[in-house]
Amino acid sequence: MVRERQETVGGRRVRWLEAGPESDRVLVWLHAFPLSAAMWEPQLQAPPPGWRLVAPDLAGFGGTADHDGPPHIDDFADDLERLLAHLQAPPVVLGGLSMGGYAAFAMMRRHPSRVRALILADTRAGADSAEARANRGRLLSLVRESGAAGVATQMLPTLVGETTKRDRPEVVARVRALIEANSAAGIARAIERLRDRPDSTPLLKAIAIPVLVVAGAEDVITPPDAARELAAALPHGSVAIVPAAGHLSNLEHPQAFDAAVGGWLAGV
């Protein structure tokens, strides 16, 4: 059963979803842009045996309040550290997809003792290129003009794979609904966080814990070859490719995604 919790943590309202038993084996899932913790419902509904799953809404998304100051990707990491302290959690397995992966890298820079293993799904270590930064600027203008609905229309063609578009219209509709449930202000501040995040590539060789890198076989944003390169750059990296899935691999093909994660967790 999925449990919804909302409490004041660090002076701000934080919402998260939980599933599984009380356990010292904790798996935290960090969501993609511009969705929310609800994107992890397939995983929360079928947690690996013996694991407690925690999926927070990142700052400005879902039911979590944003910060007052200038936005920075490190906000996500510091919020998670406070939440883990609030939950009295031991070091966790931390999984992040896309923006959630960028937040996971921030966690490894700022609070590495909180993490005992990593799952990096459909994400990359590098900072935005000049072209990507320009695209962020255009998206920022779009969200200010057209709100979350405009962002959903713009992003959906690349967020999900061709198989999902053709065979799973309910998944496409679900992704649109998750995006449109967010505020334009939260999406805009997240765009700034993504645009200005630092390059995490120099961090890779120092990540001495087990890391699973996952990619959808049809991901056009962070394709499988990029996942293989990322895994190869890590001291203890391994890779799993999710068939018939695009950028949101956990939502598009949850059975294959969960099988890859579950098999890897058994060895952590």
N, C-alpha and C positions, 0 to 999 in steps of 0.2 A: 504494500500500500504506500502511495506517495503522500508525504506529509508536507504541508505548507507552513512555514514559520516566518514571522515578521517581528523583529525586535529592534530596540535601540542599541546599536553597537558603535562605540567611539563617538557618541553624540549625534549619530545620524540613523535614520530609518533604513534597515537592511532587511531584505526579503530573500529567503532561500527555500529550496525544496530538498527534502530528504527521503531516503528509502533504505530498507535493510535494517538489520539489528544493531543495537548498541554494540560496538566492536572497536578494537584497537587497530583494525584494518580499515582505513578510511580512504575512499577514492573521491576526489573533488573534481567536478566538471565545470569548466569555464566556457561560456557561450560565445558564439560568433557575433559579428556585427552584421546587421543591426537587429538582432533577435533578442532573446531573453533566456533565462534558465529553463523555460518551458520547452525549448528545443531538445532537451535531454530527457523528455518524458519516456521515449522508448527504452532508454537505459535504466531509468528510475523504476520502471514497471517490471524490470527483470534483472535485479542486481545480482552480481556474481555471489554464489553462496558464501556467507560469512563476512561479506563486505558491507560497510555503511557508506552510502552514497550521499554526497552533499553537492548541490548545484545552486550557487548564488546568482541573483541578478547583479550584474556589474553596475557601477555607479551611473545613474542617469537612465537605467533601463528597468523595465518591469516595475517592481515595487520598491526599488532601492533609490534613495535620494542621492542627488549628485553633490559634489563639493561646491563650496562657495568661491574658491579661488580659481586661478587659471588652470585649465585642464592639463593633465600629464598622464602618460601611460602608467607611471609609478603609482598613481592613485589606486589603480586596481590591485596592485600587489600589496600596498599598505592596508587596504580594506580587508583583503583576504587574511593577512597576518592577524589583524584584530579579530576577525571572525573565528579563526582557528583557536586563538587564545580564549575567546568567549566560550567556545565549545569544548575547551580543554582537550583538544585533539592532539594525538601524538603526531610525529612526522607522517605526512600523507603521500599517497600517489596522486600526483596532480596532472590532470588532463585538460588540455585546452584546444579548441578548434578555431582556426583562423585568428580573429582578434583575441580569443581566449588563449591561443598559443603565444601571442605577443605579451599578454598579461603573465603567462607562465614564465617567459624569459625575464620579465621584470621581477618576478618572484625569485628567480635564481640569482639575480643581481643583488637584491635587497634582503631577502630572507631565506637563503638556501638551506639553513638548518631545518626549516619546516617541511622540506620535500625529500622523500626517500627514493622516488622514481618518477619518471615523467612520461606522459603521452602527448605527443605533438601531432595534431591531426589537421591536415589541409592548411598548413601554415608555413611560414618561412622565417629565417633568422635575420635577413637583411633589412635595412631601413628602406623607405620609399625612394625610388629613383625620382629624377626631376619630372619625368612624364607622369609617374604615379602621383606625385605631389600636385601636379596640375590637375589631374583627374579628381583628386580629393577636393580641390578648390571648386571645381565645377559641381561636384556633388553637394558641397556646402551651400552653394548658391541655390541648387535645386531644392534642398530641404527647407531653406528659408522661404522659397517661393511656393512650393507645392506640398510641403509637409511630408509625413511618413509615407503617405500613399504614393507620392511622386518618386520617392526613393525606392519603394517596393517595385514599381513598374520599371524603373531604370535598372535595378540590380537583378531581378529574377532571372533574366535570360542567362546570366553567367553563374548564378548561385547554385542552380540545379543542373544535373546532367541531362543529356538527350534522352536516355532511357526513361528517366523520371518524367520529363515533359510529355513523352509519348504514352507511357503506360501507367503513370501514377498521378493523375491530375489532382487527387486529394492531397498529395504531399505538396504540390505547388500551391494549392489553396491554403494549406496550413502555414506554409512559409510566409505567404502574403499576409495572413492574419496576424502572425507573430510580429512582423515588421510594423504593420499599421497600428498595433496596440501600443507602440512606444511613442513618446513625445518627440516633437521636432527638435526641441531644445536639447534633449538627451542625445539624440542622434547627431546633432551638430557638434556638440562638445566631444563626442566620441570620434568624429572625423578629425578634429584637431589633435586628439591624442594619437590617432593612427598616423596622421601626416607627419607629426613631429617626433615620433618615437626614435630612440637611438638604434644604431646597428648592433645586433646581438651576435654577429658572426664571431668577433673575438672571444666571446664567452664560451663557444662550443667546446673547445679543447679542454676547458676546465670543468666541464660537467661530468663528474666521475661516477654518476649514478646510472642505473639502467634507464634507457629511453626507447620507447616505441614510437616510430614515425609512421603515421597512417595517411593515406591519400585515396581519394576516389579515383577510379580508373578513368573517369570522364571529367575530372576536374580541370577546367581551363584556366583557373586563377593560380593555383599552386599544383601543377601537374605531377604525375607519378615520378618523372625523372628528377624533378626538384626534390621530392621526398627522398629518393634514393641518395641524392647528393648530400642532403642534410644528415641522413642516417650515417653515411660514410664519414662525415666530418666529426662525428661524436665518438668518444672513446668506447662507449658501450651501447651503440645504437643498433637497432634492428628496424626492419620496415615491413609494413603490411599494406597491400593494395586491395581496396574494396571494389569488387566488380559492380558494373551497372550503376555507378553512383558518381555524382559530381562533387562540388565543393562542400556540400552539407552531407557528408558520407554517413554520419550516424543516423540521420533522418531518412535518407534515401534508401539505404539498405541496412537497416538495423541488425538484422540477423547476422550478416557477414561481418559487420563492424563489431558486434558483441562477441562473436566467435574469435576474432583476431585479438581483441582486448583480453578476453577470458583466458585464452591459451597463453598469452604473454604474462598475465597476472599470476598464473600458476607457478611461474618460475621466479617471481619477484620475492 
